[in-house]
C-alpha cells in the first residue's frame, strides 16, 4: 500500500516529493570524523566530485544539504524565516540563550534593531580614533628585521577596540576581561564544533573550564552594569552597553541582564577573533604580492582608501575565515533549485566554495584586489559575513576597523615581501587562521 503524499500545513495541497542532492557513499562515522578533523578539505574534496549541491550526514547537524552555488544561496538567504530559519544547534550553546545567534523570527528582528545603531552610520566614526590608538600602542615594540606572527597582536588590537567600544572606558573590570576573554574564545570555539554535553564532567575538563570562565564573566558584567546604571551621565554615553541599557523594544520592554550579558559576550567574541584572523590573512597575502603591497603603501600616505578597501574585500574572499552559513528547514519541505529538502534538515551555504566560483570571480584562486576597484562585490557570491536577515550585524564596523588598522600600520612600517609558499589553513574550531600566524618582517618608516 503506497504512502499518501505529504500536504502543506493547511492540509490542502500535496507537497512535492523529497528530492535530495547526491550523497557520497561514505559511512556516517567516516563523514563525522572527516568533518570534525578537517571540514574545509572534506567539503572541497566532496564538492569536486558531486558539484555545487550534495547531501551529508554530519555530527551536530544530522542530515545536511551543502550548497556552493550563488543562485541557490540567494534562495536560501531570501527565504521566509518561518520556512528556513536559524540553524540548530548554533553558537548560542557557548554564547548563551540571550545571544542574537540564539534567536529566530520576530525575536531575532527585534534584537537586530537594538544592535544595529552602534555599528552603522555616524556611530562607527566615533571608533576610528580608538582603533588608531590601539594599533599604535600595540605596534610600538614591533621588532624590525625579524620575522614575527601578526595574529596575536591583531587579537589584542581588536579585543581592546571592542572592549572600549562596548564599555566606553578602561578599568579593573576591563583588565579582567582582557585576561579572561581570549582563552575563553579559544576554548569555546573548539567546543562549539563538538557534540553538546549535558554535564561539565568536572572543573578540569574543557566543559568545566568553559563553565567556570563563563561564571567569572557574568560576575564582571554584573559589576559593569551596576556601574553604568549608577552613572549620572549614562544618557550621554555612546558606548554599546549604555545604548543597550537605554534601548527599549517597540512594546516598551527592555533587555534583561542575562540577555545583555549574552549579547555583550557575542560582541566580544565575534567582534575580535574573526576580524583579527582576517587581518592576519591580509598580512600573509600582501607580503606575497609585492605589486599590491607597494600600491597600498603609497595610498596609505594619502586620504584615499579605494585600493585598501578592495584589498580587504579580496582577502575576505580568498581567505575566508568563517567557511559556512547555516540554516534549518522548519517547513514540511523547502524547494531550492531542482531539490526538495524535507523538514528537519540543515542547509550549509559553503562560503569558501562560493568565493571560488569562476562565474562570479574569473581566475578565482588568484589574489587580485583590482577585481574590486570601482566594483561592488556580488551580493550572493561575496558573503564572508553570511547573508539575508542573519548577515553579521557588525560587518560595517569590522570592515572599517580593518581599514584603519591596515592604514595605520602601512603609514608607520614597510613590510618585506617574500617568495615563501602561502601559509596553510589552521582551524581554531569556528574560525580559520594562517597556520603560522600570518608572519611578516617589518621596518619602521621615517615619518
C-alpha positions in Angstrom: 0.0 0.0 0.0 1.5 3.3 -1.1 2.1 6.1 1.4 0.0 9.3 0.9 1.9 12.3 -0.4 2.7 15.0 2.2 0.4 18.0 2.3 1.0 21.6 3.3 0.3 22.9 6.8 -3.3 23.7 5.9 -3.7 20.1 4.6 -5.0 21.4 1.2 -2.3 20.9 -1.4 0.0 17.9 -1.8 3.6 18.9 -1.4 6.4 17.9 -3.9 8.2 14.7 -3.2 11.5 15.0 -1.4 14.5 15.2 -3.8 17.9 15.5 -2.2 21.2 16.3 -3.9 23.5 13.3 -4.4 25.3 11.9 -1.3 28.8 10.4 -1.2 28.8 6.7 -0.4 30.8 7.2 2.8 29.8 5.7 6.1 28.3 8.2 8.5 31.1 7.5 11.0 33.7 8.3 8.4 31.9 11.5 7.4 31.7 12.6 11.0 35.5 12.0 11.6 36.5 13.8 8.4 34.2 16.8 9.0 35.4 17.1 12.6 39.1 16.8 11.8 39.2 18.8 8.5 35.8 20.1 7.4 37.2 22.6 4.9 39.2 19.9 3.0 36.4 17.4 3.3 33.9 19.8 1.8 36.3 20.7 -1.1 37.0 17.1 -1.9 33.3 16.1 -2.0 32.4 19.2 -4.0 34.9 18.4 -6.7 33.1 15.1 -7.3 29.5 16.0 -6.6 29.3 19.6 -7.7 27.6 22.6 -6.2 24.9 20.7 -4.1 25.4 17.5 -2.1 24.0 15.8 0.9 25.9 14.7 4.1 25.1 13.2 7.4 27.1 15.3 9.9 27.7 15.4 13.6 25.6 18.0 15.4 23.6 18.8 12.3 22.4 15.4 11.1 21.0 15.3 7.5 22.6 18.3 5.8 22.5 19.7 2.3 25.6 21.7 1.3 25.2 24.5 -1.2 28.1 26.0 -3.2 26.1 28.0 -5.8 25.5 31.8 -5.6 22.0 31.5 -7.1 20.9 28.8 -4.7 22.5 30.8 -1.8 20.2 33.7 -2.8 17.2 31.5 -2.5 18.2 30.4 1.0 19.1 33.9 2.2 15.8 35.4 0.9 13.6 32.6 2.1 10.9 33.3 4.7 12.4 32.7 8.1 9.4 30.6 9.1 10.4 28.2 6.3 14.1 28.3 6.6 15.4 29.6 9.9 18.2 29.6 12.4 20.5 26.5 12.2 20.2 24.1 15.1 22.3 23.7 17.1 24.0 27.1 16.9 26.6 29.2 18.7 24.1 30.0 21.5 25.4 26.8 23.0 28.5 28.7 24.1 27.3 32.3 24.0 24.0 31.8 25.8 20.3 31.8 25.0 20.1 35.6 25.1 22.6 35.9 22.2 21.4 37.1 18.8 22.7 33.8 17.5 20.0 32.0 19.5 17.1 34.0 18.3 14.8 33.4 15.4 11.8 35.1 13.6 10.3 38.2 15.3 12.6 37.9 18.3 15.6 38.0 16.0 14.3 41.0 14.1 13.7 43.0 17.3 17.1 42.3 18.7 18.8 43.3 15.5 17.0 46.6 15.6 18.5 47.2 19.0 22.0 46.2 18.0 22.3 47.9 14.6 22.6 51.6 15.6 26.0 51.4 17.4 27.6 49.7 14.4 26.4 51.7 11.5 26.4 55.3 10.1 27.8 58.1 12.2 28.2 55.9 15.3 31.2 54.0 13.9 33.1 57.2 13.1 33.4 57.6 16.9 35.6 54.5 17.0 38.2 55.4 14.4 40.4 57.2 16.8 40.2 54.3 19.3 41.3 51.9 16.6 44.2 54.0 15.6 45.3 54.5 19.2 45.2 50.8 19.9 47.1 50.0 16.7 49.9 52.4 17.6 50.0 51.2 21.1 50.3 47.5 20.0 52.9 48.1 17.3 55.3 50.4 19.3 57.6 47.5 20.2 57.3 45.5 17.0 60.8 44.1 16.1 62.5 45.4 13.0 64.1 43.0 10.5 62.9 39.9 12.4 60.0 37.7 11.4 57.1 37.6 13.8 53.4 36.5 13.7 50.7 39.1 13.4 47.7 37.0 14.6 48.2 37.6 18.3 48.9 41.3 18.0 45.8 41.7 15.9 43.8 39.7 18.5 44.9 42.2 21.2 44.1 45.2 19.0 40.6 44.0 18.1 39.8 42.9 21.6 40.9 46.2 23.1 38.9 48.1 20.4 35.7 46.1 21.0 36.1 46.4 24.8 36.4 50.2 24.5 33.5 50.4 22.0 31.3 48.2 24.2 32.1 49.7 27.6 33.5 53.1 26.8 36.4 53.3 29.3 39.2 51.3 30.9 39.2 50.0 34.5 39.9 46.9 36.6 36.9 45.0 35.2 38.1 45.5 31.6 41.6 44.3 32.6 39.9 41.2 33.9 38.0 40.8 30.6 41.3 41.2 28.7 42.7 38.3 30.6 39.5 36.2 30.5 38.1 36.5 27.0 41.0 35.2 24.8 41.3 31.8 26.4 37.6 31.5 26.7 37.1 32.3 23.0 39.8 29.7 22.0 38.3 27.0 24.2 34.7 27.8 23.2 35.5 27.9 19.5 36.7 24.3 19.8 33.8 23.1 21.9 31.3 24.7 19.5 32.1 22.1 16.9 31.7 19.2 19.3 28.5 17.5 20.5 26.7 19.2 23.3 27.3 17.8 26.8 24.5 17.8 29.4 27.2 17.8 32.2 30.5 19.6 32.5 32.3 16.5 33.9 34.2 18.5 36.5 36.3 21.6 36.6 39.3 20.0 35.0 37.5 19.1 31.8 37.2 21.6 28.8 33.5 21.9 29.5 34.1 22.6 33.2 36.7 25.2 32.4 34.4 26.9 30.0 31.6 27.0 32.6 34.0 28.5 35.2 35.1 31.2 32.8 31.5 32.0 32.0 30.7 32.3 35.7 33.6 34.7 36.1 32.5 36.7 33.0 28.9 37.0 34.4 30.2 38.4 37.7 32.3 41.0 35.9 29.4 42.1 33.6 27.1 42.4 36.6 29.5 44.9 38.1 29.8 46.8 34.9 26.0 47.0 34.5 25.7 48.3 38.1 28.4 50.9 37.4 26.7 52.0 34.2 23.2 52.2 35.8 24.5 54.5 38.5 26.5 56.7 36.1 25.0 60.2 36.2 26.0 60.8 32.5 24.6 57.4 31.2 22.2 59.3 28.9 25.2 61.0 27.2 27.4 57.9 26.8 27.9 56.5 23.3 29.3 53.0 24.2 27.3 49.9 23.4 26.5 49.0 27.0 24.9 52.4 27.6 22.9 52.1 24.4 21.6 48.7 25.4 20.6 49.9 28.8 18.7 52.9 27.3 17.1 51.0 24.4 13.6 49.6 24.5 11.6 47.3 22.2 8.5 48.6 20.5 6.3 47.5 23.4 8.5 49.5 25.8 10.2 46.5 27.4 14.0 46.4 27.9 16.6 43.7 27.6 17.1 41.5 30.7 20.5 41.5 32.4 21.0 37.9 31.2 20.3 38.9 27.6 22.6 41.9 27.9 25.4 39.6 29.2 24.9 37.1 26.4 24.8 39.8 23.8 27.9 41.5 25.1 29.7 38.2 25.1 28.7 37.7 21.5 30.1 41.1 20.5 33.3 40.5 22.4 33.8 37.0 20.9 32.6 37.5 17.4 33.8 41.1 17.3 37.5 40.4 17.7 38.5 36.8 16.7 37.2 36.9 13.1 38.5 40.5 12.4 41.9 39.7 13.8 42.1 36.4 11.8 41.2 38.3 8.6 43.9 40.9 9.3 46.5 38.2 9.9 45.5 36.7 6.5 45.8 40.3 5.0 49.5 40.4 6.1 50.1 36.9 4.9 48.6 37.7 1.4 50.1 41.1 0.9 53.6 40.1 1.9 53.5 37.6 -1.1 52.1 40.1 -3.6 54.7 43.0 -4.0 52.8 45.0 -6.6 49.6 45.2 -4.4 51.7 45.9 -1.3 53.6 48.8 -3.0 50.4 50.3 -4.3 48.7 50.1 -0.8 51.7 51.6 0.9 51.6 54.6 -1.5 47.8 55.0 -1.0 48.2 54.9 2.8 50.1 58.3 2.6 47.0 59.9 1.1 43.4 60.3 2.2 42.3 57.7 -0.4 41.1 54.2 0.6 39.7 52.7 -2.6 42.5 50.2 -3.1 42.7 49.3 0.6 39.0 48.6 0.7 39.4 46.5 -2.4 42.2 44.6 -0.8 40.2 43.9 2.3 37.3 42.5 0.1 39.8 40.3 -1.7 41.4 39.0 1.5 37.9 38.1 2.8 37.1 36.3 -0.5 40.4 34.3 -0.8 41.0 33.7 2.9 37.5 33.0 4.2 37.7 32.9 8.0 34.1 31.5 8.5 33.5 28.8 6.0 29.7 28.3 6.0 26.4 29.9 6.9 23.8 27.6 8.3 20.0 27.3 8.2 17.4 24.8 9.3 14.3 23.7 7.4 11.2 24.3 9.5 8.6 24.0 6.8 7.4 20.5 5.7 9.6 20.9 2.7 11.8 23.6 1.2 12.2 23.8 -2.6 15.6 25.1 -3.8 16.5 24.8 -7.5 15.8 21.3 -8.6 15.9 20.0 -5.0 13.2 19.5 -2.4 14.6 19.3 1.2 12.5 17.9 4.0 11.7 19.3 7.4 14.5 18.9 10.0 17.3 19.0 7.6 20.2 21.5 7.9 21.5 23.6 5.0 25.0 24.8 4.8 26.0 27.5 2.4 29.6 26.9 1.7 31.1 30.4 1.8 34.6 29.3 0.9 33.4 27.3 -2.1 31.2 30.2 -3.4 34.1 32.6 -3.1 35.9 30.4 -5.7 33.0 30.5 -8.2 34.7 31.2 -11.5 31.5 32.7 -13.0 31.4 35.4 -10.3 35.2 35.7 -9.9 37.3 35.0 -13.0 40.6 33.2 -12.1 39.2 32.7 -8.6 42.3 31.3 -7.0 44.3 34.4 -7.9 44.7 37.1 -5.3 43.8 40.3 -7.1 42.5 43.3 -5.2 42.0 45.1 -8.6 38.9 42.9 -9.2 37.1 45.1 -6.6 38.4 48.5 -7.6 35.4 50.5 -8.6 33.2 47.4 -8.5 30.8 46.4 -5.8 31.1 42.8 -4.7 28.4 40.4 -5.9 25.7 40.3 -3.2 25.3 36.5 -3.3 28.8 35.5 -4.3 30.8 37.6 -1.9 29.4 36.5 1.5 32.1 36.5 4.3 29.5 37.8 6.7 26.7 35.5 5.6 23.6 36.8 4.0 20.0 37.7 4.4 18.4 38.6 7.7 21.2 36.8 9.6 24.1 38.7 8.0 26.6 39.7 10.6 25.3 42.9 12.3 28.9 44.1 12.8 30.0 43.8 9.2 30.3 47.5 8.6 32.2 48.0 11.8 34.6 45.1 11.1 35.5 46.4 7.6 36.0 49.9 9.0 38.3 48.5 11.7 40.4 46.5 9.2 40.7 49.6 7.0 42.0 51.8 9.9 44.4 49.1 11.2 45.9 48.5 7.8 46.2 52.2 7.0 47.9 52.9 10.4 50.4 50.1 10.0 51.2 50.9 6.4 51.9 54.5 7.4 54.4 53.5 10.0 56.0 50.4 8.7 57.5 48.9 5.5 56.6 45.3 5.1 59.1 43.0 3.5 57.8 40.8 0.7 58.6 37.1 0.5 58.6 34.3 -2.0 57.8 31.7 0.6 54.7 29.4 -0.1 51.5 30.7 1.4 50.6 29.6 4.9 48.3 26.7 5.3 44.9 26.9 6.9 44.5 26.3 10.6 41.2 25.6 12.3 40.6 27.2 15.7 37.2 25.5 15.8 34.8 28.1 14.4 37.3 30.3 12.5 40.3 29.6 10.2 43.6 31.4 10.6 47.0 31.3 8.9 48.8 28.2 10.3 51.9 30.2 11.2 50.0 33.2 12.5 50.5 35.5 9.4 54.2 36.0 9.8 55.9 39.1 8.4 59.1 41.2 8.6 58.8 45.0 9.0 61.0 48.1 9.1 59.8 51.3 10.7 59.4 54.2 8.3 60.8 57.6 8.9 57.6 59.5 9.3 
